[in-house]
Amino acid sequence: MRRAALLLPDYDEDLFVPWASNGLDATSLHRLRIPVEDLNAAIDQSETGLVWIGDNSRDFAPYFSRREATMLDNLLVFPFVFDGDLQSVLIITDTPYFDDHTEYLRIILAAVGEPAARVIQEKRLAFSRLMRQSIVFKRSEIGIVAERVAEKASNGITAVLLQLADIVSQVATANEYLDPYRVWQDVLRITTALFASTASVCDADEHRALLLLHGAVGDDRELVIHHVAATIADFLPELSTIPVLRFSSARYPDDGNDIGALIDALL
């Protein structure tokens, strides 16, 4: 496929977004955020994938950059459905099969569609179970979150700043089709899910995660870091070994009685 994207459900919105792609420009990958209802409407027109030709294909033009839209003469939207649920969608805008061989493309995708959908469903089910209670706070919310945690944590807080850029880089390098931003979102959500009841996790930007650990879980920081690294390696097959995570940490109130200043120093 010369230009294509594999879309999966976003974490926070009722949208399908690119997790892997080839040949599409950055603007198109940013715009390819397709509401589930729009995809279902398109998929309802065909059970085995639908090819738009000419003017019909331009119905999807708003989801692509201006440059890509001008080249949108053909478009295939192929759903991966298992047990009646849409698991993923393959969007193809350019392939040699569009040159009078679209039926071959349909046959190939129809043959792999259900097995692929089953694998995606199984992997995503395990992933979604882990992610069910993961709440990621934004960088702008760190101060408020830290104050709230400090008020409730009678035994203090261990603040840990994880440097996760190396992991994102390793995964994205191992699989050139993956979107590094989506890799980061996966890494961040995996980390967050591990501490659903024992920490608050904030996206500190630049592929960093701030953990605000409360209770005894923060007593052994090395063990916490190893647990994060091992779990990420379990869920991301691109990592052949457990990665070594770089981190810095501080203890409140042991290392300072101003939680905001202590976190600012870490960041």
N, C-alpha and C positions, 0 to 999 in steps of 0.2 A: 504494500500500500504506500503510495507516494505521499499522500496527505490523509491523515486519519487520526481519530481520537477515541479512546475508550472512556466512557462516562460511568461514574458510580454515584450513588446518593451522597449529597453533602451531609456534614454532621449536623448543622444547625438550621438548615432551611429545607423546604420541600422542593429541592432542585437536584438535577443530575449535573455533575461537573467533571471536567477531564482529570483523570488520574494518570493516564499515559497517553502519549501522542507521538506522531511522527510527521514532520514537514509543515505543520501549521505554525503561523507566526504568533508572537506573544500576545498581540491584541486579540486575536481570535480565541486563544486559550482563555483569556480573561473574560471574553464575552460569552463563551460557550457555557452558559449557566441556564439550563433549559428546565422550565417548570414541568413537574410530572404530568400535569394534565395535557400539556402540549405534546409531550412524547406519546402519551397514551392515545391521543387523537390521531397522531400520525401512524402509530403501530396498528391501530384498529383497522386501517385500510389494507393491511396485509399481515398474515401470520408468519411469513417466512422472509421478511425484509422487504423494503420498499425502495425502489429507485425512482428519484425524481429526475426529469429531463427538461432542460430548457427553462422556460418561465416558471414552471412549477417548483423547480429546485430553489428559486429565489425567495420562496416563502421563508426560508431559513437564513436569508441574507443578514438580518439584524444580529444574528448570533456570531457573525464573522467580521473580521476587519474589512475595510473598504477594498483593500487589495485582494483579499481572498474572495470577497463577494463578487468581484468582477470576473473571477475565474470559475464561479459556481455554476457550471453548465450541467453537471451531474451530481447527484447526491444519493448516498445510500444510508439509510437508518436501519440498523439491524438490532432487534431486541434479544437479550438473553433472558428467557423466562423459565422459571422452575416452580412447580406447584402453584401455578397461576400468578406468581409474583414477579414483577420486573426486577431483575437483579443488576443488570448492566445494559448499556447501549453502545454499539459500535457505530461511529459516524465516519463515513468514507467520502471524501470529496474528490479524490484523484487516484485512479488505479488503472493499470493496463486493461483490466477486465471491462472497463466502461466502453472500450472500443469494440463494440459488436459482440461482446462476450458476457453480458450481464447475467445471462442464465447460468453460466458456469459459476459465477460468483454466488448466485442464490443457492445453487446446489451445494457448494462447498460450505457456506455458512449454515445452511439447514442441517448438514451432516454433523457439524461440530457444535451447533447451537445448544441442544439440550445437555450433552455432557459438560460443556463449558459452563453453562448456567448452574448445573449441579455443583460443580467445584467452587464456583464463585459463591453460591449460597452457603455451602458448608464453611468456607473460610470466613465469610462475612458474619455468619451466625456466631462463630466462636469469638470473632472480633467484637460484634455488637454486644455480646454478653459482658465482655470486659469494659466496653465503653458506656454501658447503660447509665452509670452514675457519675461519669466524668464531667466535671464543670471546670472550664478553663477561664480564668479571669484575665482581663486585658492589662497591658502595661499601665494604662491610665488609672486602673482600679487598685493598684498595688498598695498605695497608702491607706485607703479605706479598709481594704481587706486585712492588712496587717494590724490596724488598730482594733478591728473587731475580734481577730484571733487573739490578740494580746489581752483583751478584756476577759475572754473566756478561758484562756489557758493558765490555770493556776500554777502549773509546774514549769511555766516558761515556754519559750519557742526556740526551735533550732531553724534558722534560715539557711537554706542551701541553694546556691546558684549553680545550676548544671550547665556546662558548656556542651551543647549537642550538635554543633556545626559539623564536627568530624563524622558523626554518624550519618547525618543527612547527605554529606558529600560522598561517603562510601557507598550508600545505597543508590544514590543518583548516578554514580559512576559505574556501578555494577550493572545497572539497567538504564540505558540511555533514553528509553522511552518514558520513564517516569517523570512526572512534574515534581521538581524539588520542593515546591511549596506544599504539595499534597503529601510528600514524604514527611516534611516537617510537621504537618497537621497530624499524621499518623503517630509519629514519635511523641509528640506532645500529648496526644490523647491516651496513648499507652501509659505514659508516665503518670498522667493525672488519675487514670483509673486505678492505679495501684494504691493510691492514697485517698480514696473516696471518703473514708471516715477518720483518717489520721492526719490529714494535711490539707492545706489550700494550695493550689498550684496556679501560678501566673505566667503568662507568656511575656517574657522580659525582652522580647525582640532580639534580632541578630542570632536566632537559633539558640536562645538561652531560656531555661525554665527556672523560675524561682519557687522553691518548695518552702512552705511555712509549716514545719512539723511540730506537732504538739504531743505531749505525753511521752511515754517511754520510747516510742519509735525513733525519736531523735537522739537517743543516747549513744547508739553505735552508727556513726555516720558512714563509715566504710561499708558496713553491711547493707545499709540503705542504698548506697550507690551501686554496689554489686547486684542487688536485687533489681534495680532499675535496668542496668545493662543486660542482665541475663534475660529479663522479660522482653525487652526490645528485640534481642537476638532471636528469641523464640518466635516472635510474630513477623519478623522481617527476614525472609530466607536469603536475601542478598548479603546478609552478614554471615560469613562463614565461621566466625568465632565470636565469643563474647567481647564486645568492645571495651576499651579502657576509657572511662569518663573522667574528664577534668572538671573539678568543682572547687568552689570556695564556700566557707560557711562561717557563721557567727551564732552565738547563743545570747538570747534575751531572757532575763536582764543581766546575765553574768558578764557579757562583754559590753554592756552599755544599757542605760535605763531609758533611752529614747529609741523606740523601735523604728521610727521613720529614718532617723540619722544612721542607724545601724544598717538598714537595708540600702540606703543611698550609698553607703560606703562599699557595699558588696557590688552594686550595679556600676 
